[in-house]
Amino acid sequence: MNSLTKENTRLGFIGIGNMGSRMANRLLDHGYQLMAYNRSREAAEAMVRYGATIADSIAELASEADVILSSLTNDDAVKSVYTDPRGVFAHLRRGSAIIEMSTVLPATSRELSELSRQAGVKFLDSPVSGSTPAAEEGTLTLFCGGDEELFQVAQPIFSSIASQYFYLGGSGSGTAMKLVANTLLGVGMQAIAESLALGQKEGLDRHRLLEVLSHTAVIAPAHLGKLPRADAGDYSAQFPIRLMNKDFGLVLETAAAAKVPMPATVAAFQMNVAEFNEGKEEDFSAVITLMERLAEAGNVKCQGLGLAPGTLALRASVIHAKIIEGG
């Protein structure tokens, strides 16, 4: 299989959302021919100014592209795009390749890999780690699982959108790694939110607390940029809390199937849901405001959960233990 360079590769990109549009734009900037498809045609048409052509259907894109990339919202959307009668598998050409970049269940990735094998095409699950600024700057991280030869020849594509990319192993390895990473992302943000609430209740100045934390070794790079934004009260969505909650759901579904207890993740998920229920389109770091409100309110019950903050983690642990036991 030849290297997938801009000179010999026609790309098809399905899913021109917040992340997909930025990745597609970078591929165009690096000289690739790219055909775009989005369920809402308006989003795809916005790519024309950057040099993309627009597919009227998934069938048109699949039949013309050498490599099909997709960045979609959830497992149902991914399965629909690939397996519906008018989807990718019904119209792609033998010898083409698929790079599926959505965050989905590892089982979904393995299912698509098997369907790709039957269709005579190579498949990689390659979910991305990083938010919209990283997508714009081309500094995403890619976790890849599946066909190793495809991983090797696709590196010109990867280097256009990411600063690092890793091969993890067989199909589903990439999506499994993404769930591992996002567990740390979400639980870590909950820990930061609780720590900030505690510090303020103990009399620390909020601005100084955030400033000093940003200079410590305990704040992960993915969380570091959230601290000055929190200091400014800016919780506009870079990685929306609704997507963090979706990923928490995938993590816990995978953990339940594997019988892996994850009580801290359950507790963080429930607090994310409580903040999401405020009805705003916010960044996942907005759990900071939730914990600050709860700390200020003292022992008031967590809105939407019916649990006092001091008992939430214990109750979450019991609930998840029952899931693991199959009760």
TORKOL-4160 file (C-alpha; in steps of 0.2 Angstrom, whole numbers, padded with zeros to 4 digits, m for minus):
327
<pt num="1" X="0000" Y="0000" Z="0000"/>
<pt num="2" X="0007" Y="0017" Z="m0005"/>
<pt num="3" X="0009" Y="0032" Z="0006"/>
<pt num="4" X="m0007" Y="0042" Z="0006"/>
<pt num="5" X="0000" Y="0058" Z="0001"/>
<pt num="6" X="m0009" Y="0073" Z="m0006"/>
<pt num="7" X="m0003" Y="0069" Z="m0024"/>
<pt num="8" X="m0011" Y="0052" Z="m0025"/>
<pt num="9" X="m0025" Y="0052" Z="m0012"/>
<pt num="10" X="m0043" Y="0058" Z="m0014"/>
<pt num="11" X="m0051" Y="0061" Z="0003"/>
<pt num="12" X="m0069" Y="0060" Z="0008"/>
<pt num="13" X="m0074" Y="0067" Z="0025"/>
<pt num="14" X="m0090" Y="0063" Z="0034"/>
<pt num="15" X="m0096" Y="0074" Z="0048"/>
<pt num="16" X="m0092" Y="0093" Z="0047"/>
<pt num="17" X="m0095" Y="0098" Z="0065"/>
<pt num="18" X="m0084" Y="0107" Z="0077"/>
<pt num="19" X="m0070" Y="0095" Z="0076"/>
<pt num="20" X="m0073" Y="0088" Z="0058"/>
<pt num="21" X="m0073" Y="0105" Z="0050"/>
<pt num="22" X="m0057" Y="0110" Z="0058"/>
<pt num="23" X="m0048" Y="0094" Z="0053"/>
<pt num="24" X="m0055" Y="0095" Z="0036"/>
<pt num="25" X="m0049" Y="0113" Z="0034"/>
<pt num="26" X="m0031" Y="0108" Z="0039"/>
<pt num="27" X="m0031" Y="0093" Z="0026"/>
<pt num="28" X="m0036" Y="0106" Z="0013"/>
<pt num="29" X="m0023" Y="0118" Z="0019"/>
<pt num="30" X="m0010" Y="0104" Z="0016"/>
<pt num="31" X="m0015" Y="0101" Z="m0002"/>
<pt num="32" X="m0027" Y="0086" Z="m0001"/>
<pt num="33" X="m0042" Y="0085" Z="m0013"/>
<pt num="34" X="m0056" Y="0083" Z="m0001"/>
<pt num="35" X="m0075" Y="0079" Z="m0003"/>
<pt num="36" X="m0086" Y="0084" Z="0011"/>
<pt num="37" X="m0103" Y="0077" Z="0017"/>
<pt num="38" X="m0113" Y="0082" Z="0032"/>
<pt num="39" X="m0131" Y="0078" Z="0036"/>
<pt num="40" X="m0134" Y="0097" Z="0037"/>
<pt num="41" X="m0128" Y="0102" Z="0020"/>
<pt num="42" X="m0125" Y="0120" Z="0025"/>
<pt num="43" X="m0110" Y="0115" Z="0036"/>
<pt num="44" X="m0102" Y="0105" Z="0022"/>
<pt num="45" X="m0105" Y="0120" Z="0010"/>
<pt num="46" X="m0095" Y="0131" Z="0022"/>
<pt num="47" X="m0080" Y="0121" Z="0017"/>
<pt num="48" X="m0081" Y="0126" Z="m0002"/>
<pt num="49" X="m0072" Y="0142" Z="0002"/>
<pt num="50" X="m0057" Y="0132" Z="0008"/>
<pt num="51" X="m0057" Y="0121" Z="m0008"/>
<pt num="52" X="m0068" Y="0106" Z="m0004"/>
<pt num="53" X="m0081" Y="0099" Z="m0015"/>
<pt num="54" X="m0098" Y="0094" Z="m0008"/>
<pt num="55" X="m0105" Y="0077" Z="m0010"/>
<pt num="56" X="m0124" Y="0076" Z="m0012"/>
<pt num="57" X="m0124" Y="0059" Z="m0003"/>
<pt num="58" X="m0114" Y="0047" Z="0007"/>
<pt num="59" X="m0115" Y="0035" Z="m0008"/>
<pt num="60" X="m0107" Y="0048" Z="m0020"/>
<pt num="61" X="m0093" Y="0051" Z="m0007"/>
<pt num="62" X="m0089" Y="0033" Z="m0004"/>
<pt num="63" X="m0089" Y="0028" Z="m0022"/>
<pt num="64" X="m0076" Y="0042" Z="m0026"/>
<pt num="65" X="m0064" Y="0043" Z="m0011"/>
<pt num="66" X="m0048" Y="0033" Z="m0009"/>
<pt num="67" X="m0049" Y="0036" Z="0010"/>
<pt num="68" X="m0065" Y="0039" Z="0020"/>
<pt num="69" X="m0063" Y="0049" Z="0036"/>
<pt num="70" X="m0077" Y="0052" Z="0048"/>
<pt num="71" X="m0080" Y="0062" Z="0064"/>
<pt num="72" X="m0097" Y="0059" Z="0071"/>
<pt num="73" X="m0107" Y="0062" Z="0087"/>
<pt num="74" X="m0110" Y="0044" Z="0093"/>
<pt num="75" X="m0112" Y="0025" Z="0090"/>
<pt num="76" X="m0129" Y="0027" Z="0082"/>
<pt num="77" X="m0123" Y="0040" Z="0070"/>
<pt num="78" X="m0107" Y="0030" Z="0065"/>
<pt num="79" X="m0117" Y="0014" Z="0062"/>
<pt num="80" X="m0130" Y="0023" Z="0052"/>
<pt num="81" X="m0117" Y="0031" Z="0041"/>
<pt num="82" X="m0108" Y="0015" Z="0037"/>
<pt num="83" X="m0121" Y="0001" Z="0038"/>
<pt num="84" X="m0137" Y="0009" Z="0031"/>
<pt num="85" X="m0142" Y="0003" Z="0014"/>
<pt num="86" X="m0137" Y="0020" Z="0007"/>
<pt num="87" X="m0121" Y="0020" Z="0018"/>
<pt num="88" X="m0103" Y="0019" Z="0015"/>
<pt num="89" X="m0101" Y="0000" Z="0015"/>
<pt num="90" X="m0115" Y="m0002" Z="0001"/>
<pt num="91" X="m0105" Y="0010" Z="m0011"/>
<pt num="92" X="m0086" Y="0010" Z="m0007"/>
<pt num="93" X="m0073" Y="0003" Z="m0018"/>
<pt num="94" X="m0063" Y="m0012" Z="m0014"/>
<pt num="95" X="m0045" Y="m0007" Z="m0010"/>
<pt num="96" X="m0050" Y="0009" Z="m0002"/>
<pt num="97" X="m0048" Y="0013" Z="0016"/>
<pt num="98" X="m0057" Y="0020" Z="0031"/>
<pt num="99" X="m0051" Y="0030" Z="0046"/>
<pt num="100" X="m0065" Y="0032" Z="0058"/>
<pt num="101" X="m0061" Y="0046" Z="0071"/>
<pt num="102" X="m0077" Y="0046" Z="0082"/>
<pt num="103" X="m0077" Y="0042" Z="0100"/>
<pt num="104" X="m0087" Y="0026" Z="0101"/>
<pt num="105" X="m0088" Y="0010" Z="0110"/>
<pt num="106" X="m0073" Y="m0002" Z="0106"/>
<pt num="107" X="m0086" Y="m0015" Z="0101"/>
<pt num="108" X="m0092" Y="m0003" Z="0088"/>
<pt num="109" X="m0075" Y="m0001" Z="0081"/>
<pt num="110" X="m0072" Y="m0020" Z="0080"/>
<pt num="111" X="m0089" Y="m0022" Z="0071"/>
<pt num="112" X="m0084" Y="m0009" Z="0058"/>
<pt num="113" X="m0067" Y="m0017" Z="0056"/>
<pt num="114" X="m0075" Y="m0034" Z="0052"/>
<pt num="115" X="m0087" Y="m0027" Z="0040"/>
<pt num="116" X="m0072" Y="m0018" Z="0032"/>
<pt num="117" X="m0063" Y="m0034" Z="0030"/>
<pt num="118" X="m0078" Y="m0042" Z="0022"/>
<pt num="119" X="m0079" Y="m0027" Z="0010"/>
<pt num="120" X="m0061" Y="m0029" Z="0005"/>
<pt num="121" X="m0055" Y="m0012" Z="0013"/>
<pt num="122" X="m0043" Y="m0008" Z="0027"/>
<pt num="123" X="m0049" Y="0000" Z="0043"/>
<pt num="124" X="m0042" Y="0010" Z="0057"/>
<pt num="125" X="m0051" Y="0017" Z="0073"/>
<pt num="126" X="m0042" Y="0033" Z="0076"/>
<pt num="127" X="m0052" Y="0044" Z="0089"/>
<pt num="128" X="m0044" Y="0061" Z="0092"/>
<pt num="129" X="m0039" Y="0068" Z="0109"/>
<pt num="130" X="m0039" Y="0087" Z="0110"/>
<pt num="131" X="m0052" Y="0101" Z="0109"/>
<pt num="132" X="m0056" Y="0114" Z="0095"/>
<pt num="133" X="m0041" Y="0125" Z="0098"/>
<pt num="134" X="m0030" Y="0109" Z="0095"/>
<pt num="135" X="m0039" Y="0104" Z="0080"/>
<pt num="136" X="m0037" Y="0122" Z="0073"/>
<pt num="137" X="m0018" Y="0122" Z="0077"/>
<pt num="138" X="m0015" Y="0104" Z="0071"/>
<pt num="139" X="m0009" Y="0098" Z="0088"/>
<pt num="140" X="m0022" Y="0084" Z="0091"/>
<pt num="141" X="m0017" Y="0067" Z="0097"/>
<pt num="142" X="m0023" Y="0052" Z="0088"/>
<pt num="143" X="m0026" Y="0034" Z="0096"/>
<pt num="144" X="m0026" Y="0021" Z="0082"/>
<pt num="145" X="m0031" Y="0003" Z="0082"/>
<pt num="146" X="m0033" Y="m0009" Z="0068"/>
<pt num="147" X="m0024" Y="m0011" Z="0052"/>
<pt num="148" X="m0005" Y="m0007" Z="0055"/>
<pt num="149" X="m0001" Y="m0005" Z="0037"/>
<pt num="150" X="m0014" Y="0008" Z="0035"/>
<pt num="151" X="m0007" Y="0017" Z="0051"/>
<pt num="152" X="0010" Y="0018" Z="0043"/>
<pt num="153" X="0004" Y="0024" Z="0026"/>
<pt num="154" X="m0008" Y="0036" Z="0033"/>
<pt num="155" X="0005" Y="0046" Z="0042"/>
<pt num="156" X="0005" Y="0061" Z="0029"/>
<pt num="157" X="m0014" Y="0063" Z="0033"/>
<pt num="158" X="m0011" Y="0061" Z="0052"/>
<pt num="159" X="0003" Y="0074" Z="0052"/>
<pt num="160" X="m0008" Y="0087" Z="0044"/>
<pt num="161" X="m0020" Y="0086" Z="0059"/>
<pt num="162" X="m0010" Y="0080" Z="0074"/>
<pt num="163" X="0006" Y="0083" Z="0082"/>
<pt num="164" X="0007" Y="0065" Z="0089"/>
<pt num="165" X="m0001" Y="0048" Z="0084"/>
<pt num="166" X="0000" Y="0031" Z="0092"/>
<pt num="167" X="m0003" Y="0014" Z="0086"/>
<pt num="168" X="m0011" Y="0004" Z="0100"/>
<pt num="169" X="m0014" Y="m0013" Z="0092"/>
<pt num="170" X="m0029" Y="m0022" Z="0085"/>
<pt num="171" X="m0046" Y="m0015" Z="0081"/>
<pt num="172" X="m0055" Y="m0006" Z="0095"/>
<pt num="173" X="m0038" Y="m0002" Z="0103"/>
<pt num="174" X="m0039" Y="0016" Z="0098"/>
<pt num="175" X="m0056" Y="0019" Z="0105"/>
<pt num="176" X="m0052" Y="0009" Z="0121"/>
<pt num="177" X="m0037" Y="0021" Z="0123"/>
<pt num="178" X="m0048" Y="0036" Z="0120"/>
<pt num="179" X="m0060" Y="0030" Z="0134"/>
<pt num="180" X="m0045" Y="0028" Z="0146"/>
<pt num="181" X="m0039" Y="0046" Z="0142"/>
<pt num="182" X="m0056" Y="0054" Z="0144"/>
<pt num="183" X="m0059" Y="0045" Z="0160"/>
<pt num="184" X="m0044" Y="0054" Z="0167"/>
<pt num="185" X="m0050" Y="0070" Z="0158"/>
<pt num="186" X="m0067" Y="0070" Z="0166"/>
<pt num="187" X="m0062" Y="0063" Z="0183"/>
<pt num="188" X="m0047" Y="0075" Z="0184"/>
<pt num="189" X="m0058" Y="0090" Z="0181"/>
<pt num="190" X="m0070" Y="0085" Z="0194"/>
<pt num="191" X="m0055" Y="0084" Z="0206"/>
<pt num="192" X="m0050" Y="0101" Z="0202"/>
<pt num="193" X="m0067" Y="0108" Z="0204"/>
<pt num="194" X="m0069" Y="0100" Z="0222"/>
<pt num="195" X="m0051" Y="0106" Z="0226"/>
<pt num="196" X="m0055" Y="0124" Z="0221"/>
<pt num="197" X="m0071" Y="0124" Z="0231"/>
<pt num="198" X="m0062" Y="0118" Z="0246"/>
<pt num="199" X="m0048" Y="0131" Z="0245"/>
<pt num="200" X="m0061" Y="0145" Z="0243"/>
<pt num="201" X="m0070" Y="0139" Z="0258"/>
<pt num="202" X="m0054" Y="0139" Z="0268"/>
<pt num="203" X="m0051" Y="0157" Z="0264"/>
<pt num="204" X="m0040" Y="0156" Z="0249"/>
<pt num="205" X="m0042" Y="0170" Z="0236"/>
<pt num="206" X="m0049" Y="0162" Z="0220"/>
<pt num="207" X="m0038" Y="0171" Z="0208"/>
<pt num="208" X="m0022" Y="0167" Z="0218"/>
<pt num="209" X="m0028" Y="0149" Z="0220"/>
<pt num="210" X="m0030" Y="0146" Z="0202"/>
<pt num="211" X="m0014" Y="0155" Z="0198"/>
<pt num="212" X="m0003" Y="0145" Z="0210"/>
<pt num="213" X="m0012" Y="0128" Z="0204"/>
<pt num="214" X="m0007" Y="0132" Z="0186"/>
<pt num="215" X="0012" Y="0132" Z="0192"/>
<pt num="216" X="0011" Y="0115" Z="0201"/>
<pt num="217" X="0015" Y="0098" Z="0194"/>
<pt num="218" X="m0002" Y="0091" Z="0198"/>
<pt num="219" X="m0012" Y="0099" Z="0184"/>
<pt num="220" X="m0012" Y="0089" Z="0168"/>
<pt num="221" X="m0009" Y="0098" Z="0152"/>
<pt num="222" X="m0026" Y="0095" Z="0146"/>
<pt num="223" X="m0033" Y="0104" Z="0161"/>
<pt num="224" X="m0020" Y="0118" Z="0162"/>
<pt num="225" X="m0028" Y="0130" Z="0150"/>
<pt num="226" X="m0045" Y="0128" Z="0159"/>
<pt num="227" X="m0038" Y="0137" Z="0174"/>
<pt num="228" X="m0036" Y="0155" Z="0167"/>
<pt num="229" X="m0053" Y="0153" Z="0158"/>
<pt num="230" X="m0061" Y="0148" Z="0175"/>
<pt num="231" X="m0052" Y="0163" Z="0182"/>
<pt num="232" X="m0061" Y="0174" Z="0169"/>
<pt num="233" X="m0077" Y="0166" Z="0171"/>
<pt num="234" X="m0076" Y="0159" Z="0153"/>
<pt num="235" X="m0085" Y="0142" Z="0152"/>
<pt num="236" X="m0089" Y="0143" Z="0133"/>
<pt num="237" X="m0088" Y="0126" Z="0125"/>
<pt num="238" X="m0071" Y="0120" Z="0119"/>
<pt num="239" X="m0076" Y="0102" Z="0124"/>
<pt num="240" X="m0095" Y="0103" Z="0128"/>
<pt num="241" X="m0100" Y="0095" Z="0144"/>
<pt num="242" X="m0114" Y="0086" Z="0134"/>
<pt num="243" X="m0100" Y="0077" Z="0125"/>
<pt num="244" X="m0090" Y="0073" Z="0141"/>
<pt num="245" X="m0106" Y="0065" Z="0148"/>
<pt num="246" X="m0108" Y="0055" Z="0132"/>
<pt num="247" X="m0090" Y="0049" Z="0134"/>
<pt num="248" X="m0093" Y="0045" Z="0153"/>
<pt num="249" X="m0108" Y="0034" Z="0147"/>
<pt num="250" X="m0096" Y="0025" Z="0135"/>
<pt num="251" X="m0083" Y="0022" Z="0148"/>
<pt num="252" X="m0096" Y="0015" Z="0161"/>
<pt num="253" X="m0104" Y="0004" Z="0148"/>
<pt num="254" X="m0087" Y="m0003" Z="0143"/>
<pt num="255" X="m0082" Y="m0005" Z="0162"/>
<pt num="256" X="m0099" Y="m0014" Z="0166"/>
<pt num="257" X="m0096" Y="m0026" Z="0152"/>
<pt num="258" X="m0079" Y="m0029" Z="0158"/>
<pt num="259" X="m0084" Y="m0030" Z="0176"/>
<pt num="260" X="m0072" Y="m0016" Z="0181"/>
<pt num="261" X="m0077" Y="m0005" Z="0196"/>
<pt num="262" X="m0076" Y="0013" Z="0193"/>
<pt num="263" X="m0084" Y="0022" Z="0207"/>
<pt num="264" X="m0074" Y="0039" Z="0205"/>
<pt num="265" X="m0080" Y="0040" Z="0187"/>
<pt num="266" X="m0098" Y="0037" Z="0192"/>
<pt num="267" X="m0097" Y="0051" Z="0204"/>
<pt num="268" X="m0089" Y="0063" Z="0192"/>
<pt num="269" X="m0102" Y="0058" Z="0179"/>
<pt num="270" X="m0117" Y="0062" Z="0191"/>
<pt num="271" X="m0109" Y="0079" Z="0194"/>
<pt num="272" X="m0107" Y="0082" Z="0176"/>
<pt num="273" X="m0125" Y="0078" Z="0173"/>
<pt num="274" X="m0131" Y="0089" Z="0187"/>
<pt num="275" X="m0122" Y="0104" Z="0178"/>
<pt num="276" X="m0128" Y="0099" Z="0161"/>
<pt num="277" X="m0146" Y="0099" Z="0168"/>
<pt num="278" X="m0143" Y="0118" Z="0170"/>
<pt num="279" X="m0147" Y="0118" Z="0151"/>
<pt num="280" X="m0133" Y="0128" Z="0145"/>
<pt num="281" X="m0120" Y="0124" Z="0131"/>
<pt num="282" X="m0105" Y="0125" Z="0142"/>
<pt num="283" X="m0087" Y="0118" Z="0143"/>
<pt num="284" X="m0085" Y="0102" Z="0153"/>
<pt num="285" X="m0075" Y="0113" Z="0165"/>
<pt num="286" X="m0091" Y="0121" Z="0171"/>
<pt num="287" X="m0092" Y="0108" Z="0184"/>
<pt num="288" X="m0081" Y="0121" Z="0193"/>
<pt num="289" X="m0096" Y="0132" Z="0195"/>
<pt num="290" X="m0107" Y="0118" Z="0201"/>
<pt num="291" X="m0095" Y="0113" Z="0215"/>
<pt num="292" X="m0093" Y="0131" Z="0220"/>
<pt num="293" X="m0112" Y="0133" Z="0221"/>
<pt num="294" X="m0113" Y="0117" Z="0232"/>
<pt num="295" X="m0099" Y="0123" Z="0243"/>
<pt num="296" X="m0107" Y="0140" Z="0245"/>
<pt num="297" X="m0124" Y="0132" Z="0249"/>
<pt num="298" X="m0117" Y="0120" Z="0262"/>
<pt num="299" X="m0127" Y="0105" Z="0265"/>
<pt num="300" X="m0141" Y="0109" Z="0252"/>
<pt num="301" X="m0145" Y="0094" Z="0241"/>
<pt num="302" X="m0137" Y="0093" Z="0224"/>
<pt num="303" X="m0150" Y="0099" Z="0212"/>
<pt num="304" X="m0157" Y="0086" Z="0201"/>
<pt num="305" X="m0148" Y="0072" Z="0211"/>
<pt num="306" X="m0157" Y="0072" Z="0227"/>
<pt num="307" X="m0141" Y="0069" Z="0236"/>
<pt num="308" X="m0131" Y="0079" Z="0248"/>
<pt num="309" X="m0113" Y="0081" Z="0242"/>
<pt num="310" X="m0105" Y="0072" Z="0256"/>
<pt num="311" X="m0115" Y="0056" Z="0252"/>
<pt num="312" X="m0114" Y="0057" Z="0233"/>
<pt num="313" X="m0098" Y="0047" Z="0230"/>
<pt num="314" X="m0103" Y="0033" Z="0242"/>
<pt num="315" X="m0120" Y="0031" Z="0234"/>
<pt num="316" X="m0112" Y="0031" Z="0217"/>
<pt num="317" X="m0100" Y="0017" Z="0222"/>
<pt num="318" X="m0114" Y="0006" Z="0228"/>
<pt num="319" X="m0124" Y="0009" Z="0212"/>
<pt num="320" X="m0109" Y="0005" Z="0201"/>
<pt num="321" X="m0105" Y="m0011" Z="0211"/>
<pt num="322" X="m0122" Y="m0017" Z="0208"/>
<pt num="323" X="m0119" Y="m0014" Z="0189"/>
<pt num="324" X="m0103" Y="m0024" Z="0190"/>
<pt num="325" X="m0111" Y="m0038" Z="0199"/>
<pt num="326" X="m0126" Y="m0039" Z="0187"/>
<pt num="327" X="m0138" Y="m0034" Z="0201"/>
